[in-house]
Amino acid sequence: MPIAALTPPLTLAEVDAYFVASQNATAWSLLTDPEKTLAIEQATGWLETLNWSGEKADPLQAGKLPRVGVTCNGVEATADALPYSVGMAFCELVLALHRNQGALVPAEAAEGASGLTKQERVEGAITVEYFPPTARLSNGARETDPALIRAFPWLRDMLACWVDFGDSRMIRRYRG
């Protein structure tokens, strides 16, 4: 069964228009239209892996974008326009994915370790669960960031409050 294509947040023409005034204009212009289209499709798919704030503009839309019900740095998301910082992040991601096609190829599943929590049993009926300090990777991303952000940590700042990165910590205590 083929995978249904998602509608990209921006068209090829819109991405082309972004790069005309970009410092990456030359790099983008060297790509063929099929290369550009493939990179746009890949970027669209990877943006779908993020936990976007707000809600879908249309509950029946296939993808997660556009969004409504969220305001970021004084800009309110609307159903008919992508926030500029999200559009810019998308365009830069498209080119970054073309340049580094292996950036999101998963490593050997981290040897089966989740690394997210540590749990221990204390005094029989009480279970305590801890979150270890979030370690930073050499590129500045956090271990707990989604794969897309670990590969391209600069996206975190560009997407800012449009995406819920799960930075808030919650410690659960419960009696068993």
Disulfide bonds with the S-S distance in Angstrom:
Cys72-Cys161 1.98
